[in-house]
Amino acid sequence: MPDALQARLTLGRDKRLLKRGEFARIKTEGRRLVRGCLVVNWMVCPDSAVSRLGAITSKAIGNAIKRSRARRLMREVFRHHQHEFTQPIELVLIARRSINEKDFQQVERTFLKLMSEAGVLAAREE
């Protein structure tokens, strides 16, 4: 059973946005929300089988260590919640400087608020 759960929560190459054109298309054709330490650009992709993520950290975030940590936090939050979307989406998360002071739970809370506001999260059972 742990293997099935582990496979389900992976974030492989097929679940990541990698090309410049993909990022640009989502920025121009998609929707955008800003809250706290995150900026989110997204598009609903009904023809896709899986949701995909792209993470952006600019040099304004800080040195390479801080930028890498920010990308890891954003990918981890997406990985944990990738199956909660109502339909497949392509998502670009952009870190803001305030992410440096946040821990995982704070970034996760911000992400969930943004996705709920966007209307792309399924109802959660508490």
N, C-alpha and C positions, 0 to 999 in steps of 0.2 A: 504493500500500500504506500509506503513512503516514496517509492520510485515513481508511482503515478502522480503523486502530489508534486514531487520535484520536477518532473517533466512538464507538468502543467504550468508551473511558475517560472519557467526559464524565459530568458530574453535573448533568443538567438538572433542571428544576422537577418533573418527574414522578418523580424519584428522591429527592425530599426530603419530609420530614414538615413540614407548615406550620401545621396547625390545632391549637389547644389540646386539642380532644377526642381527636385522634390521640395526642398525647403522654400524656394522662391514661389512655387505654385501654391503652397499652403498659405504663404504670407499674402499673396495677391488675391486668391480665390476664397480663402477660408475666413473664419471669424476669429476675433481676438478679445481676450479678457486680461485684465491686470489686477492682481491682488497681492499685497504683501511682498514676499520675496520672489514671486514668480510672474512671468508673462506667459500666456498660453495662446497659441494659434492652433486652430484645428479645422478639420474638414471631415464630414461624414462620408464614408466610402462604402456604399452598400454592395458594390461588386467585389470587394476584398473579403477574404476569409478571416483575416486577423487584424487587430489594431496595431499600428506602428508608431514608434517614437523617434523623435530627433531631439537632441539636447544641445543648447547653445550656451556657452559661457564666454563673455568678452574679457579683454584684459582689464576692464574696469573692476572686475570681481577681485582681482589680486594676482599674485604670482601663480605659477603652474600648479603648485600644491593645492592652493585654494580653489582654482578652477577645476581641477580633477575631482576634488571632494564634492564640489557642487554638482558636477555631472554624475558622480556616483549616487548622490542623494536622489537626484531627479530620476535616474534610471531605476533605482530601487523602489521608489514610490510607485512608479508606473508598473514595474514588474509585479508588485503585490496586488495591484488593483486592475490589471489588464483584462480580466474576465468579467468585470462589473459594468462594462459599457453596454448600453442598450443595443448598439450596433457597432460594427467596426469603424474606427476613426483613424485618421492620420493626425498626429499630434506633435507640435513643436513646443518644447518647454524652454524658456529663456530665463536664466538666473539673473536676479538683480543683486546688487551689492549686499543687501541685508541678509542674504542666504548664509553669509559667513558666520553670523551669530546664531543661526538656527540649528536645532538638532533634528533627527529623523522625524520625530513625532510632530514637531511644529511644521516642517515642510509637508508632511503627509496631510495634516489638517488643512493647510492652505490649498493643497492640490485638490482635496475632496470638496472643499467649498467652491473652488473654481469650476470643477467638473459638474457639481450639482447646479450651480448657477447657469452653466452652459446647457443643462438639460440632457446630458449624455450618459449619466450614471443611472443604473437600475436602482430601484428602491432597496435600501439596505435593511437587513434584519438585525436588530440590536438585542 
